[in-house]
Amino acid sequence: MSISPKGLNIQALYRRFRDGELVVNRQYQRKLVWTIEEKQKLIDSILKGYPIPLFLLAARKDASAEDGIIYEVIDGMQRLHAIFSYIEHGYQIDRGCFDLSQLARARSARDAGAFKEFGEEVPRLSAEESSDFLEYMLAVTEFPGEDEERITDIFGRINSGGRQLSDQERRQAGVLSSFAEVVRSLSAEIRGDVSRERLKLNEMPEISVETQRQPQGFGLRAEDIFWCYQGILRTNELRDSGDEQLIADICASIVNGNPVKASGAYLDKIYDPRVQTHS
């Protein structure tokens, strides 16, 4: 497998974002879950010229793309959305918001109704700061994306360590078993975020969950979803895929014919591909 590490600036990736050439596979990617504070910290690091972690993209052939290639985001979805959302006035930082006058493509998206610009009372980055932000080089590794099994395995290896993931998110990372798919499908149905298997990155806000206390322009409100509305889960538990863990417990009990012990170790065993292969 050919691996090609390189640098791409934010402006180049933003063009692909707006052209719909960055996609997300919902079979294994989680929802947008970063808080505004997490996004602000990332933008501050970029503006200070600090290094941020590498992005991993799988290149796929697609005749609809300008150069015949679209990129599936394997690692870095939350960070990419944080960057593009800042450009599109999804939030601001202490020194203000991005200056849209410095990026024609963003102005076109605004004029087309893709997002709303902040009012004049919100300060903008200086022209120099905005230019430096757009020219900031992101470390990107690309690899061929035609082998679905290999992509799934890579995603699972990257995320299995559990860093910044809840137990359930770690458990299901890179697992495409029938059991995992049933849990994902039922959970999505109850949340109301049923959608295609693959989404463009710029469509992810439509199926992501926000809270009343911290609106981010997402399509679903946690307080209105069954689990939170009925007081079964807190909003932060829904954010960490607690609903999918509940569904997994229920499904395991049905398959077993009796209620199973609701423990992390038991679910880890069910999700373990090696166990499923030999079951």
N, C-alpha and C positions, 0 to 999 in steps of 0.2 A: 504494500500500500504506500503510495507516494504522499509524503507529508511536506507541506509548503508553508513554513512560517514567514510572515511578512508584516509590514506596517501599513495600516490604512488610516487616513485621517477621518475625523468625525464627519466632515462635510461629505466625503465619498460614501460613507456608510449611510448617512442620512438620505442621500439620493436613492440608494437601493431600498431603504425603508419606505420612502414615499412612493417608489415605483412598485411596491409590493413584492420585492425580490428577496426579502428576509422572511422566512416562514418558520412556524412552530408546529411540531408534531404533538398533538394533545394526548397521544397514547402514553407518553411518558413525561412530558413537561408539565409542571405545576402551573397554577394560575399566577398572575402578577400579585405579589404579596409584600413587596417592600413598602415600608412606611415613608412618609414624606421626609422624616428626619434622616433615614438611610439614604434616600436619594440626594438630599442636600449635602450630606457628607461626601458623597462621590463627586458631585459637581465641584465642591470646594477643593478636593484633591486635584482634580483636573486643572482648575484655574490656577492652582499653586504650582502646577507642573510636576506633581508627584506621579510616580508610576502606579498603575492599577493592574490587576491580574489580566492574564491572557484570555482572549475570546476564541472559542472553538466552533468552526462552521463546517458543515458538510455540503460540498458543491454538487448540485444536481442539474442535469440537462433539462432545459425547459425552453421551448421555442418562443414562448410569450415574452421572455426577458430580452432586453436590448442586446445583450451579448450571448444569449442562449444559455445562461446559467442563473439559477436561483440558489440561495443559501439557506439551509436548515440550521437554525441556531441550536447547537448542542450544549454549549456552556457559555453563559453570559447574558441570558435573556433579560433578567431583572436589571442588569447594569445598562444594557442597550436601551431598554424602555425608559430608564431613569434619564439617560442622556437626551433622547429624542423628546421626551415629555418636557424637559427643561427648555429645549429650543422652542417647543410649541406652547409655552406659557401654561403648562399644567401646574406649575408651582414656581416659587421664587426662592432665592437665598437672601442672606443679609444684605448683600450689595445690590440686589435687585434681580431683574429678569433678563433674559437674552434679548439683544437688540435685533428685531426682525429686519431692520433696514440693511443689515449686513448679509442677509441670505435670501436671495430671490426665490429659491424653491420653497422656503418656509412661508414667504409672503403669498405665493401662489396658493399654497395649501390653506392659508388663512382666508384668502379671498374666495376660495371654493367652499368654505364653511367647515373645513376639517377641524378647526379649533377656533377659540375666541382669544383675541389679544387682550392683555391686561390694559387697564386704563392709563392715562397719562400720569396719574398720581404715583404709579409704581416706577421707581427708578430703573434705568436700563444700564447694562454693562457698557463701558466705553467702547468705541470702535476698535481700539487696540485689543481690549480684553475679548471682545467677540471674535475678532480675527484669530487670536491665539487659541481660543476655545475650538474653533472650527478646524484649525490646523493641527490640533493635538493628535499625535500618532497613537493609535490603538494597536497593541500587539495581537495579531490575528493568525491563527493556524487553520489552514484549509486542508481537507482531505476528501477523496472521492466519496460521494454519497449514494452510490448505487446499491451497495450491500446493506440491506435493512438490518440483518442480524448483527452485523459488525457495528453499525451505528448504535443499536440498542445496547450492545455489550459495552461499548465505549462510554455511553451515558451512564450506565449502571456503575461502572468502575469509578468514574469521576465523582458520582454522588453518594456512593455507598458508605463513605466515611462519616456521613451525617453532619458535616459542618454546615451550620445555619439551616439545617433541615429538621423538621419534627420527626418523631419515630416513624409515623406512617409514611411520610414523604420519603424518608430513607429506605423504608421497607419496600416500597413499590418502585423505586428508581430502577429503570431499565428492565422491569419484569413485564412481559407481555403474555402471561399465561391466561387461560380462559377465566380462571377465578379472578385475577386482577382486572381483567376487562369488564367482567360483570360488576364488580365493585365500582369501577370508574363510571360505567354507564349509568348505574342506578343512582350514584351520588350526583352526577351531572343532571339527571332528570329531576331529582328533588330540588336541587339548587336552582334549576331553570336555566342552565348554561349549555344546553344541548346544542352542539354545532358540528361542523365537519371535522374529520380526523386531523386535517392540516389547516391551519389558519395563517394568514399573513400576520406578521408581528404587529402591524398597525391596527389589526382587528382584535388583539388580545384584551384591550380594556372592556370590550363589549361583554365578555364572559368572565370577567374578574370581579371580585367582591370588595366593596368598600364599607366603611361604617359611617353612621350618622355623625359621629364626632370628628371623623377625618375623611371628608369626601374627596375623591380624586378623579371624579368624572367617569367612574367605572359603571358598567351596566347593571350590576346587582348590588342591592343593599342588604347587608348581613342581617339587620333587624327584621327584614321582611321575609327571610328564608325560614322554612318550617322549623329547623332545629333551634334557631335562636328565638323565633316568634313564640314557640311553645316552652321556652326556658330549659330545653334539654342541653344545649351547648351555649357557652359564652362566645361572643364575637371573635375573640382571639383564638379560641379553640377551633372555630370554623375556618379561620385564616390558616391554621396549621393542619388542615385536613382531618380534624377530629370527626367530621361527618363520615368520611371514608373509612375511618377505623371502626365506627359504630356499624356501618353497613357490612364491613368485613366480618365483625363478630356475628351479626345476624345471619349472613350467608353461610358462615362456617357451621353455625348451629343447625341450619336447615340441612346442609350436606351431611352432617354428622348424625342427624336424627334426634339429637338431644342438645340442650344448651351446653356450649363449650365454656371452658374456663377463660374468661376475658383477660388474657395476660399478653404482654408484649412478646414473651418467649414463644407462646403458642402461635401467634400471628406471624412471627419471624419464620417459624417452621413452615407454615402454610405457603408463605411467599417465596421460600427458598427454591430456586429453579432446580436444584439437585434433588430435593425431595419430590417435587412434582414430576421430574423426569422418570423417577423410579416408582411412582405411585400407580 
